[in-house]
Amino acid sequence: MTLVRPVRGSVREQKESPDWLARLLALGRPLVMGVLNVTPDSFSDGGCFLDPAAALEQASRMIAEGADILDIGAESTRPYGGAVAVPSDEEIRRLAPILPAAVALGVPVSIDTMKATVAEWALAAGAAIVNDVWGLQRESALAQVVAERGVPVIIMHNRDAADAAIDILADISAFFSRSLEIARRAGIAREKIVLDPGIGFGKTAEQSLTAIARVGEFKSFGLPLLVGASRKRFIDKVSPASPDQRLGGSIAAHVLAVLGGAAIIRTHDVAETVQALRVAAAIRSAR
Protein backbone atom coordinates (compact mmCIF):
# COMPACT_ATOMS: atom_id res chain seq x y z
CA MET A 1 0.00 0.00 0.00
CA THR A 2 1.42 3.41 -0.94
CA LEU A 3 2.03 5.63 2.05
CA VAL A 4 0.15 8.85 1.32
CA ARG A 5 -0.93 11.79 3.41
CA PRO A 6 -3.76 10.62 5.67
CA VAL A 7 -7.05 12.41 5.17
CA ARG A 8 -9.72 11.90 7.76
CA GLY A 9 -12.97 10.61 6.34
CA SER A 10 -16.31 10.21 8.08
CA VAL A 11 -15.72 6.98 9.95
CA ARG A 12 -19.29 7.05 11.25
CA GLU A 13 -20.49 6.95 7.64
CA GLN A 14 -18.10 4.08 6.92
CA LYS A 15 -19.48 2.05 9.83
CA GLU A 16 -23.07 2.55 8.77
CA SER A 17 -22.33 1.11 5.34
CA PRO A 18 -22.31 -2.69 4.94
CA ASP A 19 -19.08 -2.18 2.97
CA TRP A 20 -17.42 -0.03 5.63
CA LEU A 21 -14.12 -1.92 5.49
CA ALA A 22 -13.80 -1.44 1.74
CA ARG A 23 -14.75 2.21 2.10
CA LEU A 24 -12.16 2.79 4.81
CA LEU A 25 -9.47 1.05 2.79
CA ALA A 26 -10.42 3.22 -0.19
CA LEU A 27 -9.47 6.37 1.74
CA GLY A 28 -5.96 5.90 0.39
CA ARG A 29 -4.10 5.94 3.69
CA PRO A 30 -3.10 3.38 6.31
CA LEU A 31 -5.84 2.73 8.85
CA VAL A 32 -5.15 2.76 12.57
CA MET A 33 -6.78 0.24 14.89
CA GLY A 34 -6.68 1.14 18.57
CA VAL A 35 -6.23 -1.68 21.10
CA LEU A 36 -8.54 -1.84 24.11
CA ASN A 37 -7.88 -4.81 26.40
CA VAL A 38 -10.49 -5.31 29.11
CA THR A 39 -8.43 -8.02 30.76
CA PRO A 40 -6.46 -8.40 33.99
CA ASP A 41 -3.43 -10.03 32.36
CA SER A 42 -2.64 -8.61 28.91
CA PHE A 43 1.13 -8.28 28.48
CA SER A 44 1.18 -4.48 28.18
CA ASP A 45 -1.94 -2.95 29.72
CA GLY A 46 -3.54 -5.78 31.69
CA GLY A 47 -5.83 -4.45 34.41
CA CYS A 48 -5.77 -0.86 33.18
CA PHE A 49 -9.23 -0.89 31.59
CA LEU A 50 -11.25 -3.46 33.52
CA ASP A 51 -13.33 -0.63 34.95
CA PRO A 52 -16.00 0.28 32.35
CA ALA A 53 -15.56 4.02 32.92
CA ALA A 54 -11.81 3.78 32.35
CA ALA A 55 -12.32 1.59 29.27
CA LEU A 56 -14.81 3.97 27.69
CA GLU A 57 -12.63 6.95 28.48
CA GLN A 58 -9.76 5.22 26.71
CA ALA A 59 -11.99 4.33 23.75
CA SER A 60 -13.09 7.96 23.42
CA ARG A 61 -9.48 9.13 23.70
CA MET A 62 -8.31 6.80 20.94
CA ILE A 63 -11.09 7.95 18.63
CA ALA A 64 -10.20 11.58 19.28
CA GLU A 65 -6.58 10.72 18.51
CA GLY A 66 -7.50 9.31 15.13
CA ALA A 67 -8.37 5.62 15.54
CA ASP A 68 -10.38 4.31 12.60
CA ILE A 69 -11.29 1.06 14.34
CA LEU A 70 -11.39 -0.07 17.98
CA ASP A 71 -10.26 -3.63 18.73
CA ILE A 72 -11.72 -4.84 22.02
CA GLY A 73 -10.65 -8.08 23.68
CA ALA A 74 -11.63 -9.65 26.99
CA GLU A 75 -9.27 -12.63 27.07
CA SER A 76 -5.52 -12.19 27.05
CA THR A 77 -3.77 -14.05 24.27
CA ARG A 78 -0.29 -12.96 25.46
CA PRO A 79 1.94 -13.72 22.47
CA TYR A 80 4.71 -15.11 24.71
CA GLY A 81 2.60 -17.53 26.72
CA GLY A 82 1.33 -17.41 30.28
CA ALA A 83 -2.19 -16.25 29.50
CA VAL A 84 -5.00 -17.73 31.56
CA ALA A 85 -7.84 -19.07 29.42
CA VAL A 86 -11.28 -17.88 30.41
CA PRO A 87 -14.68 -19.35 29.55
CA SER A 88 -17.01 -17.64 27.10
CA ASP A 89 -19.35 -16.40 29.79
CA GLU A 90 -16.50 -14.60 31.56
CA GLU A 91 -15.41 -12.92 28.33
CA ILE A 92 -18.98 -11.76 27.75
CA ARG A 93 -19.28 -10.58 31.37
CA ARG A 94 -16.22 -8.38 30.89
CA LEU A 95 -17.45 -7.08 27.55
CA ALA A 96 -21.09 -6.42 28.45
CA PRO A 97 -20.67 -3.01 30.14
CA ILE A 98 -18.09 -1.83 27.61
CA LEU A 99 -18.53 -3.09 24.05
CA PRO A 100 -22.07 -1.81 23.31
CA ALA A 101 -21.15 1.59 24.75
CA ALA A 102 -17.98 1.65 22.63
CA VAL A 103 -20.02 0.82 19.54
CA ALA A 104 -22.19 3.86 20.30
CA LEU A 105 -19.11 6.09 20.01
CA GLY A 106 -19.42 5.77 16.24
CA VAL A 107 -16.39 3.94 14.86
CA PRO A 108 -16.30 0.28 13.81
CA VAL A 109 -15.55 -2.06 16.71
CA SER A 110 -13.63 -5.29 16.25
CA ILE A 111 -14.10 -8.16 18.69
CA ASP A 112 -10.80 -9.85 19.49
CA THR A 113 -11.81 -13.41 20.30
CA MET A 114 -11.25 -16.98 19.18
CA LYS A 115 -14.62 -18.19 20.48
CA ALA A 116 -17.74 -18.46 18.33
CA THR A 117 -20.15 -17.77 21.19
CA VAL A 118 -18.31 -14.59 22.17
CA ALA A 119 -18.14 -13.42 18.57
CA GLU A 120 -21.84 -14.07 18.10
CA TRP A 121 -22.69 -12.09 21.24
CA ALA A 122 -20.40 -9.20 20.27
CA LEU A 123 -21.75 -8.99 16.72
CA ALA A 124 -25.30 -8.91 18.07
CA ALA A 125 -24.18 -6.09 20.37
CA GLY A 126 -22.90 -4.06 17.42
CA ALA A 127 -19.35 -5.20 16.73
CA ALA A 128 -18.50 -4.99 13.05
CA ILE A 129 -15.50 -7.27 12.62
CA VAL A 130 -14.05 -10.45 14.12
CA ASN A 131 -10.34 -10.58 14.93
CA ASP A 132 -9.24 -14.19 15.45
CA VAL A 133 -5.68 -14.75 16.66
CA TRP A 134 -5.93 -18.35 15.47
CA GLY A 135 -7.09 -17.57 11.95
CA LEU A 136 -10.31 -19.67 12.08
CA GLN A 137 -8.25 -22.77 12.90
CA ARG A 138 -8.88 -23.09 16.64
CA GLU A 139 -12.69 -23.19 16.82
CA SER A 140 -14.50 -24.40 13.71
CA ALA A 141 -17.84 -22.74 14.55
CA LEU A 142 -16.28 -19.28 14.38
CA ALA A 143 -16.03 -19.33 10.58
CA GLN A 144 -19.73 -20.12 10.35
CA VAL A 145 -20.62 -17.20 12.63
CA VAL A 146 -18.57 -14.84 10.47
CA ALA A 147 -20.14 -16.17 7.28
CA GLU A 148 -23.70 -15.97 8.59
CA ARG A 149 -23.25 -12.39 9.77
CA GLY A 150 -21.42 -11.31 6.63
CA VAL A 151 -18.80 -9.37 8.58
CA PRO A 152 -15.10 -8.93 7.88
CA VAL A 153 -12.63 -11.19 9.65
CA ILE A 154 -8.97 -10.75 10.51
CA ILE A 155 -7.07 -13.99 10.02
CA MET A 156 -3.92 -13.98 12.12
CA HIS A 157 -1.04 -16.44 11.88
CA ASN A 158 -0.21 -18.26 15.09
CA ARG A 159 1.75 -21.25 16.36
CA ASP A 160 1.64 -23.14 19.64
CA ALA A 161 5.37 -22.55 20.07
CA ALA A 162 8.19 -20.78 18.28
CA ASP A 163 10.61 -22.87 16.25
CA ALA A 164 13.76 -21.06 15.18
CA ALA A 165 14.52 -23.77 12.61
CA ILE A 166 11.53 -23.17 10.35
CA ASP A 167 11.11 -20.80 7.41
CA ILE A 168 8.66 -18.45 9.08
CA LEU A 169 7.48 -16.83 5.85
CA ALA A 170 6.64 -20.22 4.36
CA ASP A 171 4.88 -21.20 7.58
CA ILE A 172 2.79 -18.02 7.58
CA SER A 173 1.85 -18.48 3.92
CA ALA A 174 0.83 -22.10 4.47
CA PHE A 175 -1.23 -21.10 7.50
CA PHE A 176 -2.99 -18.36 5.50
CA SER A 177 -3.77 -20.84 2.74
CA ARG A 178 -5.36 -23.25 5.22
CA SER A 179 -7.39 -20.46 6.81
CA LEU A 180 -8.56 -19.14 3.46
CA GLU A 181 -9.77 -22.60 2.52
CA ILE A 182 -11.70 -22.80 5.81
CA ALA A 183 -13.20 -19.39 5.05
CA ARG A 184 -14.12 -20.44 1.51
CA ARG A 185 -15.86 -23.59 2.70
CA ALA A 186 -17.79 -21.62 5.30
CA GLY A 187 -18.96 -19.11 2.70
CA ILE A 188 -16.97 -16.07 3.87
CA ALA A 189 -16.58 -13.62 1.00
CA ARG A 190 -12.93 -13.16 0.12
CA GLU A 191 -13.29 -9.36 0.09
CA LYS A 192 -14.22 -9.57 3.78
CA ILE A 193 -10.83 -10.99 4.81
CA VAL A 194 -7.77 -9.24 6.25
CA LEU A 195 -4.50 -11.10 6.86
CA ASP A 196 -2.24 -10.54 9.87
CA PRO A 197 1.21 -12.21 10.09
CA GLY A 198 0.88 -12.31 13.89
CA ILE A 199 3.99 -10.46 15.06
CA GLY A 200 5.27 -12.10 18.25
CA PHE A 201 2.87 -15.04 18.15
CA GLY A 202 4.70 -18.37 17.90
CA LYS A 203 7.78 -16.58 16.59
CA THR A 204 11.28 -15.82 17.76
CA ALA A 205 12.30 -12.16 17.83
CA GLU A 206 14.25 -12.70 14.63
CA GLN A 207 11.23 -14.25 12.92
CA SER A 208 9.05 -11.30 13.95
CA LEU A 209 11.61 -8.92 12.45
CA THR A 210 11.63 -10.98 9.25
CA ALA A 211 7.82 -10.98 9.04
CA ILE A 212 7.78 -7.18 9.26
CA ALA A 213 10.71 -6.68 6.90
CA ARG A 214 9.13 -8.91 4.24
CA VAL A 215 5.44 -8.27 4.90
CA GLY A 216 5.03 -7.21 1.28
CA GLU A 217 5.46 -10.83 0.19
CA PHE A 218 2.02 -11.61 1.64
CA LYS A 219 0.45 -9.17 -0.83
CA SER A 220 0.48 -12.14 -3.19
CA PHE A 221 -2.77 -13.24 -1.52
CA GLY A 222 -4.43 -10.09 -2.86
CA LEU A 223 -5.89 -9.17 0.52
CA PRO A 224 -5.37 -6.25 2.92
CA LEU A 225 -2.59 -6.79 5.45
CA LEU A 226 -2.68 -5.83 9.13
CA VAL A 227 0.43 -5.51 11.28
CA GLY A 228 0.34 -5.27 15.07
CA ALA A 229 3.89 -4.80 16.36
CA SER A 230 2.85 -2.54 19.22
CA ARG A 231 5.05 -2.97 22.30
CA LYS A 232 5.99 -6.53 21.30
CA ARG A 233 8.96 -8.35 22.84
CA PHE A 234 11.06 -8.37 19.68
CA ILE A 235 11.63 -4.65 20.32
CA ASP A 236 13.22 -5.50 23.67
CA LYS A 237 15.59 -7.90 21.94
CA VAL A 238 16.84 -5.08 19.71
CA SER A 239 16.78 -2.29 22.29
CA PRO A 240 16.02 -3.48 25.85
CA ALA A 241 12.91 -1.84 27.28
CA SER A 242 9.79 -2.74 29.25
CA PRO A 243 6.50 -2.89 27.30
CA ASP A 244 5.49 0.65 28.27
CA GLN A 245 8.84 1.97 27.02
CA ARG A 246 8.67 0.48 23.51
CA LEU A 247 6.91 3.32 21.71
CA GLY A 248 9.87 4.22 19.52
CA GLY A 249 10.37 0.64 18.39
CA SER A 250 6.65 0.22 17.77
CA ILE A 251 6.53 3.30 15.55
CA ALA A 252 9.63 2.26 13.61
CA ALA A 253 8.12 -1.17 12.96
CA HIS A 254 4.75 0.23 11.95
CA VAL A 255 6.08 2.87 9.56
CA LEU A 256 8.22 0.25 7.83
CA ALA A 257 5.29 -2.17 7.75
CA VAL A 258 3.16 0.40 5.94
CA LEU A 259 5.98 1.09 3.50
CA GLY A 260 6.09 -2.67 2.92
CA GLY A 261 2.40 -2.91 2.15
CA ALA A 262 0.42 -3.03 5.41
CA ALA A 263 -3.00 -1.39 5.11
CA ILE A 264 -3.95 -1.47 8.81
CA ILE A 265 -1.82 -0.87 11.90
CA ARG A 266 -2.95 -2.19 15.28
CA THR A 267 -1.54 -0.17 18.16
CA HIS A 268 -1.86 0.71 21.84
CA ASP A 269 -0.53 4.22 21.11
CA VAL A 270 -2.91 5.82 18.65
CA ALA A 271 -1.92 9.51 18.74
CA GLU A 272 1.77 8.82 18.29
CA THR A 273 1.16 6.28 15.53
CA VAL A 274 -1.18 8.58 13.61
CA GLN A 275 1.37 11.38 13.86
CA ALA A 276 4.22 9.15 12.70
CA LEU A 277 2.27 7.91 9.69
CA ARG A 278 1.21 11.43 8.74
CA VAL A 279 4.75 12.78 8.95
CA ALA A 280 6.14 9.83 6.99
CA ALA A 281 3.51 10.40 4.33
CA ALA A 282 4.27 14.13 4.17
CA ILE A 283 7.98 13.48 3.75
CA ARG A 284 7.37 10.99 0.98
CA SER A 285 4.99 13.34 -0.82
CA ALA A 286 7.63 16.11 -0.66
CA ARG A 287 10.10 14.12 -2.76
KOLLOTOR-364223 format. One record per atom (N, C-alpha, C): residue in three letters; x, y, z. Coordinates in pm, whole numbers, plus 50000, padded with zeros to 5 digits. Layout:
<sites>
ALAXYZ ...
</sites>
This chain:
<sites>
MET500844988150000 MET500005000050000 MET500875012450000 THR500635021949912 THR501425034149906 THR501135042650028 LEU502195047850089 LEU502035056350205 LEU501755070350157 VAL500545075250177 VAL500155088550132 VAL499665096450251 ARG499515109550232 ARG499075117950341 ARG497695113650389 PRO497545110350518 PRO496245106250567 PRO495235117650560 VAL494035114450519 VAL492955124150517 VAL491795117950592 ARG491365124650697 ARG490285119050776 ARG489005118650695 GLY488345107250693 GLY487035106150634 GLY485995104850743 SER484735104050708 SER483695102150808 SER483625087450843 VAL484265083750954 VAL484285069850995 VAL482895065251034 ARG482085074251091 ARG480715070551125 ARG479975066150999 GLU480165073450888 GLU479515069550764 GLU480035056050716 GLN481355053650733 GLN481905040850692 GLN481225029550768 LYS481085031150900 LYS480525020550983 LYS479095017350944 GLU478345027750906 GLU476935025550877 GLU476725018750742 SER477775018050662 SER477675011150534 SER478034996450552 PRO477324987350484 PRO477694973150494 PRO479084970450436 ASP479594979650357 ASP480924978250297 ASP481914987750364 TRP481764989650496 TRP482584999750563 TRP484064996750554 LEU484464983950557 LEU485884980850549 LEU486444985050414 ALA485754981750307 ALA486204985650174 ALA486255000850161 ARG485285007550219 ARG485255022150210 ARG486415028350288 LEU486705022950404 LEU487845027950481 LEU489145025550406 LEU489315013650353 LEU490535010550279 LEU490685019450156 ALA489555023850100 ALA489585032249981 ALA489975046650012 LEU490125050150139 LEU490535063750174 LEU491945066850127 GLY492715056650094 GLY494045059050039 GLY495105062150141 ARG494915057550263 ARG495905059450369 ARG495855047350460 PRO496945044950535 PRO496905033850631 PRO495875036550739 LEU495155026250778 LEU494165027350885 LEU494825024051018 VAL494315030051124 VAL494855027651257 VAL493775021251344 MET494105009751399 MET493225002451489 MET493745003951631 GLY492925009451718 GLY493325011451857 GLY492984999251942 VAL493934995152025 VAL493774983252110 VAL493144987052243 LEU492084979852281 LEU491464981652411 LEU491294967952476 ASN492174964752569 ASN492124951952640 ASN491374953552772 VAL490264946552785 VAL489514946952911 VAL489784933752984 THR491064932153016 THR491574919853076 THR492454923253196 PRO492634913753287 PRO493544916053399 PRO494984912553369 ASP495254905753255 ASP496574899753236 ASP497174901653098 SER496714911353019 SER497364913952891 SER498794918552916 PHE499704915452821 PHE501134917252848 PHE501514931752869 SER500784941252810 SER501184955252818 SER500304963652909 ASP498984961752899 ASP498064970552972 ASP497044962653053 GLY497394950353091 GLY496464942253169 GLY496024949153297 GLY494724949553321 GLY494174955553441 GLY493894970353431 CYS494394976953328 CYS494234991453318 CYS492804995653284 PHE492084987053210 PHE490774991153159 PHE489674981253193 LEU489834974153305 LEU488754965453352 LEU487534973453395 ASP487764985153453 ASP486674993753495 ASP485994999553370 PRO484674998053356 PRO484005002853235 PRO484225017653209 ALA484245025953313 ALA484445040253292 ALA485835042953234 ALA486845036053287 ALA488195037853235 ALA488305032853091 ALA487645021653062 ALA487685015952927 ALA487035025352827 LEU485885030952862 LEU485195039752769 LEU485915053152754 GLU486565057552859 GLU487375069552848 GLU488545067252752 GLN489155055552762 GLN490245052252671 GLN489755050852527 ALA488585044752509 ALA488015043352375 ALA487765057152314 SER487185066052391 SER486915079652342 SER488215086852309 ARG489225084952394 ARG490525091352370 ARG491125086452239 MET491095073352216 MET491695068052094 MET490975073051969 ILE489665074151977 ILE488915079551863 ILE489305093951837 ALA489405101951943 ALA489805115851928 ALA491205117051870 GLU492055107151900 GLU493425107251851 GLU493555102451708 GLY492485096951653 GLY492505093151513 GLY492295078551483 ALA491875070451581 ALA491635056251554 ALA490475054551457 ASP490685046351356 ASP489625043151260 ASP488775031551306 ILE489365022751386 ILE488715010651434 ILE489145008551578 LEU488255003451662 LEU488614999351798 LEU488614984151803 ASP489654978351860 ASP489744963751873 ASP489644960352021 ILE488544954252061 ILE488284951652202 ILE488394936652230 GLY489194933252330 GLY489354919252368 GLY489194917452517 ALA488624906152558 ALA488374903552699 ALA489044890752747 GLU489924885052665 GLU490734873752707 GLU492144876152657 SER493104876052747 SER494484878152705 SER494964866452621 THR495624869952511 THR496234859552427 THR497754860352434 ARG498274868652521 ARG499714870452546 ARG500594862852447 PRO501204869752352 PRO501944862852247 PRO503134854652297 TYR503544856352422 TYR504714848952471 TYR504324838452574 GLY503044835052580 GLY502604824752672 GLY502264830352809 GLY501664821952892 GLY501334825953028 GLY499934831453046 ALA499174832552937 ALA497814837552950 ALA496934826953014 VAL495964831653091 VAL495004822753156 VAL493734822353072 ALA493384810553022 ALA492164809352942 ALA490954812053028 VAL489964818552968 VAL488724821253041 VAL487554815852961 PRO486494811653027 PRO485324806552955 PRO484574817752884 SER483744813852790 SER482994823652710 SER482174833052797 ASP481524827552899 ASP480654836052979 ASP481434846753055 GLU482684843953089 GLU483504854053156 GLU483934864853057 GLU484274860752936 GLU484594870852833 GLU483404880152813 ILE482214874352799 ILE481024882452775 ILE480724891352896 ARG480944886053017 ARG480724894253137 ARG481624906553136 ARG482864904953095 ARG483784916253089 ARG483394926152979 LEU482894920852869 LEU482554929252755 LEU481234936652770 ALA480294930752843 ALA478914935852845 ALA478784950552880 PRO479494955752982 PRO479334969953014 PRO480184979252927 ILE480954973552835 ILE481914981752761 ILE481664981652610 LEU481524969752551 LEU481474969152405 LEU480284976552345 PRO479044974552393 PRO477934981952331 PRO478114996952344 ALA478635001552457 ALA478855015952475 ALA479955020952381 ALA480975012652357 ALA482025016552263 ALA481485017352121 VAL480615008052086 VAL479985008251954 VAL479245021551933 ALA478595026352038 ALA477815038652030 ALA478685050952006 LEU479995049652024 LEU480895060952001 LEU481065063951853 GLY480695054551765 GLY480585057751624 GLY481645052751530 VAL482655045351579 VAL483615039451486 VAL483435024251488 PRO483845017451383 PRO483705002851381 PRO484464996551497 VAL483844986751559 VAL484454979451671 VAL484734965151626 SER485954960751652 SER486374947151625 SER486364939351756 ILE485864927051751 ILE485904918451869 ILE487084908951855 ASP487994909851949 ASP489204901551949 ASP488904889052031 THR488534878351961 THR488194865952030 THR488434854051937 MET488644842451996 MET488754830251918 MET487554821151940 LYS486544826152012 LYS485384818152048 LYS484144822351970 ALA483444812651912 ALA482264815451833 ALA481154821751916 THR480944816952037 THR479854822352119 THR480104836852156 VAL481364840252184 VAL481694854152217 VAL481534863052094 ALA482004858151980 ALA481864865851857 ALA480404868351824 GLU479584857951840 GLU478164859351810 GLU477514869751901 TRP477854869252030 TRP477314879152124 TRP477764893252086 ALA479054894752057 ALA479604908052027 ALA479014913751899 LEU478844905351797 LEU478254910151672 LEU476814914451693 ALA476084907051775 ALA474704910951807 ALA474674924051883 ALA475744926751959 ALA475824939152037 ALA476374950851956 GLY476704948451829 GLY477104959451742 GLY478514959051689 ALA479304949251729 ALA480654948051673 ALA480554945851523 ALA481574950351450 ALA481504950151305 ALA482544941251240 ILE483444935651318 ILE484504927351262 ILE484944917251367 VAL485414905751322 VAL485954895551412 VAL487454894651389 ASN488214895251497 ASN489664894251493 ASN490064881451566 ASP490474871251488 ASP490764858151545 ASP492264855451541 VAL492874854651659 VAL494324852551666 VAL494724838451625 TRP493764829851598 TRP494074816551547 TRP493534814451405 GLY493214825151337 GLY492914824351195 GLY491864814151154 LEU490804812651234 LEU489694803351208 LEU490094788751223 GLN491264786151281 GLN491754772351290 GLN491654766551431 ARG491204774251528 ARG491124769151664 ARG489714764451698 GLU488704771751654 GLU487314768151682 GLU486524768551552 SER486104757151504 SER485504756051371 SER484214764051356 ALA483454765551464 ALA482164772651455 ALA482334787451428 LEU483524792851454 LEU483724807251438 LEU483574811451291 ALA484094803451200 ALA483974806751058 ALA482514807551016 GLN481684798651070 GLN480274798851035 GLN479584811351087 VAL479954815651207 VAL479384828051263 VAL479734839851173 VAL480994840751133 VAL481434851651047 VAL480674851350914 ALA480544839550856 ALA479864838350728 ALA478394842250739 GLU477734837450843 GLU476304840350859 GLU476034855150881 ARG476944861850951 ARG476754876150977 ARG477284884850865 GLY478074879350776 GLY478584886950663 GLY479554898050701 VAL480274896050810 VAL481204906350858 VAL482634903150816 PRO483494913350816 PRO484904910750788 PRO485544902750901 VAL486634895850866 VAL487374888150965 VAL488864890350945 ILE489574891751055 ILE491034892551051 ILE491574878751083 ILE492314873350988 ILE492934860151002 ILE494384862151041 MET494724858351164 MET496084860251212 MET496844847051218 HIS498104847451178 HIS498964835651188 HIS499364833451333 ASN499414820951372 ASN499794817451509 ASN500434803551508 ARG501174800751613 ARG501754787551636 ARG501704784751786 ASP501634772051822 ASP501644768651964 ASP502974771952030 ALA504044771451953 ALA505374774552007 ALA506274779151893 ALA507224787651927 ALA508194792251828 ALA509164780951794 ASP509614780951671 ASP510614771351625 ASP511594778851537 ALA512774781451590 ALA513764789451518 ALA514234782751390 ALA513994769851376 ALA514524762351261 ALA513654763551136 ILE512424768251151 ILE511534768351035 ILE511694781050952 ASP511234780350828 ASP511114792050741 ASP509794798850778 ILE509884809650853 ILE508664815550908 ILE507754821250799 LEU508324826350692 LEU507484831750585 LEU506694820550517 ALA507344809250495 ALA506644797850436 ALA505564792750530 ASP505854792750660 ASP504884788050758 ASP503664797250761 ILE503904810250758 ILE502794819850758 ILE501944818150632 SER502594816750518 SER501854815250392 SER501024802450392 ALA501584791550442 ALA500834779050447 ALA499644780250541 PHE499854786950653 PHE498774789050750 PHE497654797250685 PHE498024808150618 PHE497014816450550 PHE496234808150448 SER496924799850375 SER496234791650274 SER495224782350338 ARG495594776250451 ARG494644767550522 ARG493444775650572 SER493704787250628 SER492614795450681 SER491694800250569 LEU492264803950458 LEU491444808650346 LEU490574797450290 GLU491054785350296 GLU490234774050252 GLU489084771750351 ILE489374773150481 ILE488304772050581 ILE487254782850557 ALA487724795050531 ALA486804806150505 ALA485974803550381 ARG486614798450276 ARG485884795650151 ARG484794785450174 ARG485134774750245 ARG484144764150270 ARG482984769250355 ALA483274778550443 ALA482214783850530 ALA481334793850457 GLY481824799150346 GLY481044808950270 GLY481404823350303 ILE482574825650359 ILE483034839350387 ILE483544845450258 ALA482994857050223 ALA483424863850100 ALA484884867850112 ARG485644865650007 ARG487074868450012 ARG487354883250040 GLU486484892049989 GLU486714906450009 GLU486464910650153 LYS486004901450237 LYS485784904350378 LYS486974900150466 ILE488064895950405 ILE489174890150481 ILE490384899350485 VAL490974900550603 VAL492234907650625 VAL493224897650682 LEU494474898250638 LEU495504889050686 LEU496484896150779 ASP496854889250886 ASP497764894650987 ASP498864884351012 PRO500144887650988 PRO501214877951009 PRO501474874551155 GLY500804881051248 GLY500884876951389 GLY502254879551452 ILE502684892051451 ILE503994895451506 ILE504044891351654 GLY505074883451687 GLY505274879051825 GLY504584865951861 PHE503624861751782 PHE502874849651815 PHE503544837451754 GLY504064828351838 GLY504704816351790 GLY505924819251705 LYS506634829951737 LYS507784834251659 LYS508924838451751 THR510134836051708 THR511284841851776 THR511334856751741 ALA512144864251813 ALA512304878451783 ALA512794880351640 GLU513714871951599 GLU514254873051463 GLU513174870251358 GLN512304860651387 GLN511234857551292 GLN510214868951285 SER509954875451397 SER509054887051395 SER509654898251311 LEU510944900651326 LEU511614910851245 LEU511514907351096 THR511724894751064 THR511634890250925 THR510224892150870 ALA509214888850950 ALA507824890250904 ALA507494904750873 ILE508014914050953 ILE507784928250926 ILE508574932650804 ALA509844928950800 ALA510714933250690 ALA510214928550555 ARG509554916850552 ARG509134910950424 ARG507614909550415 VAL506904918250488 VAL505444917350490 VAL504854918650350 GLY505534926050263 GLY505034927950128 GLY504874915050050 GLU505584904550090 GLU505464891750019 GLU504074885650036 PHE503364889350143 PHE502024883950164 PHE500974891250080 LYS501374901650009 LYS500454908349917 LYS500064899049803 SER500814888249787 SER500484878649681 SER499104872449700 PHE498584872849822 PHE497234867649848 PHE496154877149797 GLY496534889449766 GLY495574899149714 GLY494594904249817 LEU494994904149944 LEU494114908350052 LEU494804919050137 PRO494024927450205 PRO494634937550292 PRO495444930850404 LEU496544937350441 LEU497414932150545 LEU497344941050669 LEU497294934750784 LEU497324941750913 LEU498594937950986 VAL499254947651047 VAL500434944951128 VAL500224951051266 GLY500434942851369 GLY500344947351507 GLY501644944551579 ALA502594953851571 ALA503894952051636 ALA503964959451768 SER502874965551807 SER502854974651922 SER503374968352050 ARG504474973852100 ARG505054970352230 ARG505514955752240 LYS505674948952128 LYS505994934752130 LYS507434932252178 ARG507684920052221 ARG508964916552284 ARG510144917352190 PHE509934915652060 PHE511064916351968 PHE511774929751978 ILE511024940352015 ILE511634953552032 ILE512664953152145 ASP512314946452253 ASP513224945052367 ASP514504937752330 LYS514404928552236 LYS515594921052194 LYS516564929852115 VAL516014939952048 VAL516844949251971 VAL517354960552058 SER516454965852142 SER516784977152229 SER516034975052361 PRO516694969452461 PRO516024965252585 PRO515134976152646 ALA513884972252671 ALA512914981652728 ALA511694973852774 SER511034978652878 SER509794972652925 SER508684976052826 PRO507564968752828 PRO506504971152730 PRO506054985652720 ASP505964992752833 ASP505495006552827 ASP506565016352781 GLN507755011252751 GLN508845019752702 GLN509265015852560 ARG508345009652485 ARG508675004852351 ARG507975012852240 LEU507625025152269 LEU506915033252171 LEU507755035652047 GLY509025039352067 GLY509875042251952 GLY510025030351861 GLY510245018551919 GLY510375006451839 GLY509085002951769 SER507965005051837 SER506655002251777 SER506435010951654 ILE506735023851667 ILE506535033051555 ILE507445029551439 ALA508715026451468 ALA509635022651361 ALA509095010551284 ALA508645000451360 ALA508124988351296 ALA506884991251213 HIS506004999651264 HIS504755002351195 HIS504945010851069 VAL505825020751076 VAL506085028750956 VAL506665019950846 LEU507625011450882 LEU508225002550783 LEU507224992250733 ALA506324987850819 ALA505294978350775 ALA504384984650671 VAL504014997150692 VAL503165004050594 VAL503915005850463 LEU505185009650472 LEU505985010950350 LEU506074997550277 GLY506034986650353 GLY506094973350292 GLY504774968250239 GLY503684975050271 GLY502404970950215 GLY501274969150313 ALA501504971250443 ALA500424969750541 ALA499374980650521 ALA498114976750528 ALA497004986150511 ALA496424990550645 ILE496614982450749 ILE496054985350881 ILE497154983150985 ILE497244992451079 ILE498184991351190 ILE497394990251320 ARG497714980251399 ARG497054978151528 ARG498004982651638 THR497554992251721 THR498464998351816 THR497785002051947 HIS498595002052055 HIS498145007152184 HIS498245022452187 ASP499125028052104 ASP499475042252111 ASP498985049351985 VAL497735053351986 VAL497095058251865 VAL497645071851822 ALA497685081551912 ALA498085095151874 ALA499475095251812 GLU500405088351877 GLU501775088251829 GLU501905081051695 THR501125070351679 THR501165062851553 THR500575070851439 VAL499445077351464 VAL498825085851361 VAL499795096851320 GLN500425103151418 GLN501375113851386 GLN502535108551302 ALA503095097251343 ALA504225091551270 ALA503855088451126 LEU502685082651104 LEU502275079150969 LEU502005091550885 ARG501465101850947 ARG501215114350874 ARG502525121050834 VAL503475121450927 VAL504755127850895 VAL505515119850789 ALA505495106650800 ALA506145098350699 ALA505525100650563 ALA504205101750559 ALA503515104050433 ALA503865117650377 ALA503935127850463 ALA504275141350417 ALA505685141950360 ILE506615135050426 ILE507985134850375 ILE508065128050240 ARG507365116950226 ARG507375109950098 ARG506735118249987 SER505675125350021 SER504995133449918 SER505805145849879 ALA506795149449963 ALA507635161149934 ALA508815157849844 ARG508965145149809 ARG510105141249724 ARG510065147849588 
</sites>
